[in-house]
Amino acid sequence: MSPATLTVPAGGTAAAEVDVEVTDRPSGAYNGRVSASGPDGLSLSTTVGFVKQGDEVQATFRAIDRNGDPAEAFFVLRNPRSPDSFLTVAVPRGGSYTVQVLPGDYSILGYVRTPYGSTDYNSELTVVADPELEMAQPNPTITYDAREAQPVDVHVPRDVDVNGLTVGLQVERPELEIPLQDSLLFARGPSFGSIPAVPMSVLPFERPQRGHGDLDSYWSLVSPRARAAITSPMRSDLPVSLMDGSARLDGSHDLAVVDAGAGAATDYARLDATGKLVLVRENGDVSFADQAAAATDAGASALLVSAASPGPFFGEAFSDIPVLAISRDDGTRLRSLLSGGTVRVWLSGSSSSSYLYDLVFREHDRVRANTVYSPSGLAEVNTSYYTDDSRTQQRFWQNRNPAWGTVCGYCASLAREGEDWHGAVTRVEYVTAGEPWRESLLQDSWLQWNAVRTYPPGVTATSWAKAPAVPGVPIRPGVVSARVGDQLQIRLAGYTDADPTHLSDVPDYWFQGTTTLSRDGQSLGGCVNLRVLNCDVDVPADDGRYTLTAVDPAPVFTDAVQSSTTTWTFSSRHGEATLPLIDLDYDVPVSMTNTLTADTRTTITVGVARQPGSTGGALGTPTVQVSYDDGSTWTSLAVSPVDHVQFVAHYKLPKLAATNGFVALRVTAGDAAGNSVVQEIPRAFRLTG
């Protein structure tokens, strides 16, 4: 200690320097006391402490927003040498955040927030991503300045709203068995709690020296949920945003506008709001939900909430009427017009998308100079969603996400709000071509169709839930019925529709039928585990001929699928891999409600295919029979080939009175090796007059 003696004047202070030898001490926190005593017996002491830093690095994070002010930020740090590591960094606005980590390089993904108002809804987000952030002593201070970021956006030809946006970072290193992957949700539709799409930008990063780094993004864009324009006393656009939780606009409406001030219930005492568009101000006294409730009680058709501050404005208001957010300036403009007389506003929107975009982009090892994407060469998919509304209008829930192992395939699946609607729909879906997509459709609240599809550039078409829906052989990589040793592994689809890539696996508590496997007339067992068409059955070691039969009664609680009996006959021998199962697919010109019109000419196109990877000789022409009395009598149809795997039958449907109201279908197909399939569907299609 220096000096060894201190003289402290009355009412004053004095200081001494304490040196501690820590060379042989391990890293860690230490504390102790320094004591001094005088000749008169007076003694004083004080606590001292220190931390000996080891090899660890103490990194301090700061952030600056787009306006140059200290900012709130959030980051996720990952260590490629420890793939399970996960360290969050939450920088408070105006402050900093310090973490202690081992030296080395890390990946980081996060954002800096630039506020424009009083809530998180009203802000701009700047993406921060770096696949190789070096951490080394001396302890660094890392500052992310959003003023150095460049805009991120997507420009497409049609008018859209952002339905979902996920940004992901993928790090690939030679020493990593699987890439290190992280993703953050930046926007999401209201089904799972809204994250509004706010202005976005991104900070560039240096090219990694060890391996590769990909900054991926997945964008879900949908036809406008809400649009508005002033129609009287003049015509002018009125930008609006549908608040999370509010009712959707459905159709077009031209409404008179009335001003309800702060939007409290008392503001409607002398105001006629019935059937009108009510304008209110954002304020701290009445919540958006209470403003919406008061407008609903007053009979309003919709509610406009003008912002209290400049900049982007969003909000949340669970309501039975549409609640729309507008800017502060547009609110002032409407009130000025109202002071001079009647004001009318046109509102338009849709409860479900009439078109949509699913797009992915990748920045490989760097962020290019322009991240305002204008995609070209998209797949334009004309998609039809069929239904059977004979009892109740069926409900649909549709979703699409990048497939695993592709651009942003690891991104959060909830980024895209699933489209929810009732009844048949036809629309155009634009998707990034050449990229595999995971697609799903929940029909009638219980039947889930799944597919993994890659679409080529240009115009194409597909359909979902087009009748008949019957068991089949799934056409999907990795899903194969095969012989492994002396065991047959059956992997069939509970249902397939008119698109051979679509399948639905059926849990046994929904499947009311039976699936049995026999050899030479002797039963060997059946599928009774979790999935009724997915099971393993032990078989004799020698060669044999097998029959697999799936009897599937139509469920009583849905019209989405039809009763059917499907029988596969095939040979199998020890050492064989893929089983030579034959699949049938149908294309019939049914209406969007899966019906045919009686007393008209129609066609049945049958696709015949063998399970991929199997052998069995040339496929023959199938036989096609129809019945109009639930299979009591059958009529054989003339069948001609379209090509070597598709065959068509032309025929005339009888008058409705001469039928039971349905077309039954029985198709038989086989190959030169004697493998065959027979599928009978007693009520494949409903007839209408």
N, C-alpha and C positions, 0 to 999 in steps of 0.2 A: 504494500500500500504506500502511496506517496501523496503528500508528505506523511511521515510517521507521526507527527504531532500537529494538531490543529488548534488554533486560537479562535474562538467564536466570540465576537463582540456582542455586548448586550443588545438584544433586539435585532441582531444581524444573522447572517448565515456564513458558512464556510464549506468548502468542498474538498474531497480527497478522491484520488483515483485508485480503484481496486483492480489489480491484475490477477487473473486466475489461470493457472497452468492446466490446460485440458488435453494436452497431447496424448496422454495415455488413457484418457477417459472415453468410454463409448458414447456414441451420439445419443441425445436425449435431452430432457428438461432437468435442470438443477436449480436448487434454491438454498439459501443459507442466511446467516446473520453477520453483520459487522457491528462490533461493540467497542465503545471507548469509555474510559473513566478518567476523571480528573483528580488532582491532589486533595480536593476537599471531599472525596467520596462520591461525588455525583457521577452517575453512569448513564450512557445513552446507547441505544441500539437501533438498527434499521434492517429490514429484510432486503436481500438482494437475490436476483435470479437470472438465469440465462439459459439459452438453448444452444446446444452444440449440434450444428447441422451435419448430417452425414453425407452420403452420396445423393440423397433425395434433392429434388428441385422444387422450390416454392415458386409457383408461377401465379402471377396476379393478372386477372383479366379485367379490362375496362372496355367500354363501348361508347361511341359517339353516333348520334342519329343523323338523319339527312339534313337537319337544320343546324348541325354543328353543336348541339347540346349534349351533355352527358346522358347516356341512354340506358334503358333496361334491355337486357339481353339474356338469352338462354342457349346453352351449348351442351352437347354430349361428347365426352372424350372417350376414345377406345384405344386400347393398347394392342397392336397386332401381335405382340409376343405373348399376350394373355387374352385370347379371343373372347373369353367370358367376362372380361372387365367391362365396367360401365360406370362412368363417373359423370354426374351432372354438375353443371356450372350455372348458377343463377345470379346474374349481375343485377343488383337493384339500380333503379334509375338514379343517376348521380353518384353512384358508389363504385365499388370494385369487389371482386371475389378472388380469394387466394386458395389454391389447391396445392397439395404436396404429392408429387409423383416421382417415380423412378426416372433416371435420365434415359433418353431415347426418343424415338419419334412416335407420334400418336396421330390418330385421325380425329377430326372434329367436325361436327355438323350442328348447326343451330341458326339462330336469327338475332338480329338487332331490331328493336321496335322504335319506330318514329311516330309519336302520338300526334293526332290532329284534334282530339277532343277529350272528353272526360272518361271514356270507356275504351276497353281493348278493341271493340268493334271499329273504332275510328282511328285507324293507324295505318302505317306502311310497314311492311316487313322486308328486311334485307337478309337474304340467305348467306350464311357463312359456312363454307365447306373447305376442308383441306385434308387430302389423304396422307399428308406427311408433315405434321407440325413438330418441329424439333424442340425438345426440352433438355436444356443443359444449364449448368452453373456458369457464370453467376446468375442468381435468380432473375428471371426475365419478367418484364411487364408487357403484356400482349394487349394491344389496343386495336379493336376493329372499328374502322371509320366508315360508316355507311355512305358518306359523301363520295367515296371512291367507287361505289357500286354502279353497275349498269342495269337498265330496266330488263325485266323478264315478263314476257307476255306472249300470247298466241293470237294471230290474226287469221281468221277463216272467212270464206266468202259470205256465209249466212250469219244473221243476227243471233247471238247466243248469250247465255248466262253461264258463269262458272258453277258447275255442280260439284266439283271436287278437284283438289290439287294436292299431290304428294311429291315431296322432293326427297331423294335418297342418295346416299354415298356408298359406293362399293369400292373396297380396297383389295387388290389382288397382289399377293407376294409369293415367291417360290416356296417359302417355308410354310405357307398356309394351305391346309388340305382343302378348305372351302373359303371363299372370299369373306372378308369382314364387311357386314352390311348393316346400315342404319337408315331409318327413314323418319321423317317428321311430316305431320299432317298440317297443311297450310290453308286448306279450305275444304268444306264439306257441306253437303245439302242437309236439310233439316231433319231427316228421318232419325238420325242418331245424335241430334244436338248440333246445331248449326255452327260452323266456323265460316263466317262470311269471307268472300274473296276480296281481299284488300289489294291496293297497289303493291307490286313486288319488284325487287331488284336483287342482284347477286354480286358478291365480291369475287374477283378473280383469285386463283391460287396458282402457285408455281408447279411446273411439271415435276412429278415425283421422281426421285432418283432410285428408289427401290420398288420395282414392280409397277403397278398401274393403279390409277384412281379414276372412277367414273362418277360424274354427277348426273343422276337420272331425274327425270320428272315425268309424272303421269297426270294428264289433264282430262277431266270429264266436263264436256261442254254440252249444254242442252238448249233447246229452243226457248225463247224468252218466257220466263214465268210471269213477268209483269212489264207492261209498257204503258206509257201515258202521254197524252198531248192535250194542250189547251185548244179547244175548238171555238170558244166564244169568250170575249168579244173579238178575238183574233186567233190565228192559228200559230201554235208554237210548240216545239217539243218540250216535254216535262220529264226529265230523268227521274226514275223511281227505283226503289229497291224493296222487294217484298220482305217484311220482317219475319224472322224465324218464329215458327209456331202459329202463325196466323193462317186463316183459311186461304186456299189458292183462288186466284181468279180463274174463271172458266167462261170463255167467250169474250165478246166485246160489249161495252156499256158506255153510253154517253150520259153523264150525270151532272146535275147542278151542284155547285160548291157552296157550302155555308161554313162560316168561321165560328168555332166553338171556343176560341181563346185557349185557356190552359187545359181544356178537355175534362174538367171535373163534372160530376153529375149536375151540380148546381148551374153550370154554364148552359144547360139545355132548358132552363126554366121557360124562357120566352123564344126558343128556337125551334123551328120546324125542320127536323133532320130526316124525316121519313123518306126513304128511297133516295137519299142524297149522299154526296161525298163530303165528309166532314173534315175540315182543316183545323188542326190543333198545333200548339207549340210544345216542343220538348222543354220540360222544366223539372225542377227538383222536388216539387210538391205532389205531382200526380205521375205515377208510373205509367209506362206504355200499356201494361195490362189493364190498369184501371181506366186509362183513356179509352181503350178498346171496349171495355165492358160498358162504360157510360154511353159510347156511341151505339153499341149494339142495343142497349135498352131503349135508346131514343129512336130506333128504327132505321139507323143509317145503313146504307148499302156497302160502304167502305170508309176507311179512315186514312187521312194523310197526316203524318207527323213531320213538322219541319224542325231541322236541327237548331240547337241553341248556339253552336259554334261553327266556324267555317271548316271546310274539308270534308272528306268522306264521312257518310253517316249511315249506320246500320242499327239494328236493334232486335229485341225479342219481345213478342207479345202474343201469348196464346189466346186465340180469339176465334169466334165463329164467323167473323167477317174479315175480308182482306185488310191488312194494315200495311201501309206503304210509307217508307221513309223518303223524304226529299231534303234537299240542301237548305241551309238558312236563307240563301239568296233567293231561291225559288219560292220559299214560303213568304218572303217579303214581297216578291213580285205578285203572287196570288192575292195577298191582302190588299195591295195597291189597286189591283184590278177590281176586287170586290167593292172597294170604296166608290167605284164609279158605276156599279150596276151588276147585272147578272154575269156569272162566270160558269162555263161548262167545261168539263174535262172528260176526254175519252180514255177509258181503261180497257186493256186487253191482256189476256193471258190464257194459259191452258193448265188443266189439272194434271196432265202428263205430257211428256215431250212428243212433239210431232216429228222431230228429227233430233239427232244428237251426234256428238263427236267423242271418240275415245282415242287419245293421242299419247304417244310416248316420245321422249327426246333424250339423247345422251350426249354429255360433254366428256369426251375421253381424254384424260390426262391434262386437261386445261379447260378454261372457259373461253369460248370463242368471242370475238369482238362484238358480235351481234347475237343477243339472246332474245330478241323479239322474233318468234318463230312464225313463218308463213309456210305451212307444210304443203307439199305438192305430191302427186302420185298416190293419193289416198285410195283406199278401197271404198267404193260406194255400194253399200250392201242394202238392197231392197228387202226388208224383213217383214214377214207376215206372222202374226201371233193369232193362231186359231183358237176357237173356243166351242164349247157345247153349252148353250144357255137355255136348254129345254126346260130345266127346272128353276134354276136361279142363275143370275148373272155371275159368271166366274171371275175371280180376282186373280191378278197376276203381279208378280214381283220379279223384275229382271235386273241382272247385274252382269258386269263385264270388268275384268281386271287383267293386267299383264300376267302371263303364265310364269310359273316358277322357272328360274334359270334364264330369263330374258330381261330386256331393258325394264328396270323398275319392277321386276317380278317379285321382289322381296318387299315392295312398298305396301303400306297398310291397306288391307282390303276394304276398310270402312271409308277410304278416301272418297269413293264414289257412292253417292246416294242411290240406292236401288230405285228403279222406276216402278211406281205402284199405280195400277189402274184396274178398271173393270171392263170386261167385254173384249171383242176382237179389235185388233189394231194393226194397221200397216203403216210403216214409216221407213225413212232412209236413215241408216246408221253409217256414219263415216268413221273409218278406223285406220290406224297406221298399218299399211300393207307390209307383208313379209314378216310380221311379228306374231308369235303365238299368243292367243288370248284365252283366258279361263272364263267361260260363259256359264250362266245358270239362269233358270227360269222356274220360279215357284208358281205352280198352277193350282187354283182352287184350294189354296192354303195348306196343301199336303203333298202334292206330287212335284218333286224337284227334278227338272231336266238339267243335265250337265253336258258340257262339251269343251274340248280344247281345239280351237280353230285358228288357222292362218289364212288370211284372205289375200288374194292377188290384187295388184293395182287395177283400177277401173271398176266397171259396173258388174255386180254379181247379185245373186238372190239366195235367200234361204227362208225356211219356215220353221216355226216351233208349234208343237202340240197339234199338228195336222193328223187327222185320223187316217188309219186306225193306230191306236197305241197298244202294242202287244209285245210279249217277250221276244228277245232276239239276241244275236251275236254282236257284242259291242265292237265297234271299229275304233279302237283307241290304243295307242302304244302302251305296252306293259300290261294290258288286260287280255289274257289269253287262257283259253281252256286247253289243258295239256295233260299228257301222261308223264308222271315223274316216278320212275321205278314201277312198282305195282300199285300205283294210286292214280286215279283220275281226278284231276283238279278242275272242277266245273266253275267257270267264270262267265256267266251269262248276264245280260241286262234284264232287269225286271220288266222294263218297257223300253221300246224304241218308237220313234215317230217317223215321219216321212223323210227326215234327214238322217242318213245312216251314222253321222257323227254324234247325234244326240242320244243320250241314254239316261235312264233313271233306275238307280238301285233301290229295291223295295225292301224295307224292314219287314221281318216276319210278322210283326203285330199289325201290319196293314195288309199283307198278302194273305188272302183267305183260302188259297188253293193248296195244291200239293205238287211236289217235284220229286220224281222217282227215277232211279237208274236200274235197269235190268240187263241181264245177259242171257241170251237164248231162252227167254221167257221166265227166268228166275230173278226175283228182286234182290238187289244188292244193297239197297238203302236209298236215302234221299237227302235233300238239303233241308236241314232242320236247325241250322245254327243262325247266327245273327242275320245273314242275308239269305233269303230262301232260294236264290239261284246262284249261290256262291258257297261251294262246299267241296270237301275232299272225300272220296269214296275208295276204299280198298277194293282191288279187283284181283282175279287169278293171274298168275304169271304168264300163262300161255296166250296165244292170239285168240281173239274172240270178237263177236259182233254184239254191239250194245244198243240199247234203246233208252233214250232220255225223254221223259214226258213231263211237261209243265201244264197243269190244269189251273187256269186263272179265272175265277168268277169275277165279274165286275163288282167293285166295292159299292155298298149301298149308299155311301155318303158322298159320292161324286159321279159325274158323268164324263169325267176327263179320260177314262180308259174304258175299253170294251172287254167283255168276257172272251176267252180264247182257250184253245187247247193246241199245244205245239208239241210235235213228236219228232225228235231227231234220231235217225238210225245211222250208225257208223261203225267202222271196224277200227280196232286198236290192237297193237302188238307191243310186246316188251321192247323198250329202247326207243319207241316212237316219242316225239316231242309234242308238237301242236296237233290237236285233234281235228279231223277233217269235217268240222261242223259247217253246215250250209245256212246262210242267212237270207231272209226275204225282206225286201223293202218295197213300199207301195207309194205310188204317186197317182192320186185320183183328183179330178177337178171339182173338189167339193167347194161349197161356199165357205165364207169365213166363220160360219157357225157349224162347220163340218157336216153339211147336209147335201144331198143330191135332189134334183127336181124330177119327180115322177113324170113318165110319159115323154122323156127326152132321150136323145142319143148321148152316150158318154163313153169314157174309156177307163181302163185300168192298166197302168203301167207297173210291171213287176220287175224289180231288180233282184238278180240272183248272184250271190257272191259267196266264196268260201272264206272261212276264217283266215286272215293273213298269216302266212307262214306254213300253211298246211298243203298237203297234196292229195290227189284223188282222181285224176283224170278229167277229161273235158266235162263241162256242165251242159246239161241238156235243156231243151225247151220245157218250161213248166206247164202244168195243166192248171187251168183256172175255171172254177165253178162258182155259180151264184145261186142264191135261194131267196125267196121272199116269204117263207113260212117257217122261219127258225130252223131250217135244215131238214124239214120233212121231205122235200123234193129238191133236187139239184139240177141245174142247167149248165152244161159244159159250153165254154166260149171258145171261139177260134182265136188262137194266139199266134202272133207273128213277131219275129225278132226285130228290134230296133238296132241293136249291135250284139256282141257276143255275151253281154251281161244284162241287157235290158230287153224286155218283151212287152208287147202291148196287145190288149184285147178291146175291140170295139163292139158295143152292143146297145140295144134299146131297152130302156127301163119301162116296165109296165105302168099302167095307170095306178094311182095311189089306192083306189078302192080294191084293186086286185092283189094287194100286198098286206102284210101285217104292219107296214109303216117303216120297214127296215130292209137293207140289203145284207144278206149273209154272204160270207166269202170263204172259199176253201181253195187253197193253193198247194200244189205238190211240186217239188223240184228235186232233182238228183244229179249225180255225176256218173262217169263211166265205171267207177270203182264200186258202185252200189251204195254209196252214202246218199242219204235223202233227208228231206224235211217235209212234214205235212202240217199246215197251219189252218185251223178252222176258227172263224170268227162269226158267231151266230148273228150279231148285230153290229156289223162293221160300220155301216153308215145309216143315218136317219134319212128318210124320204119326206119331202114336202110336196104339196100340190102345186 
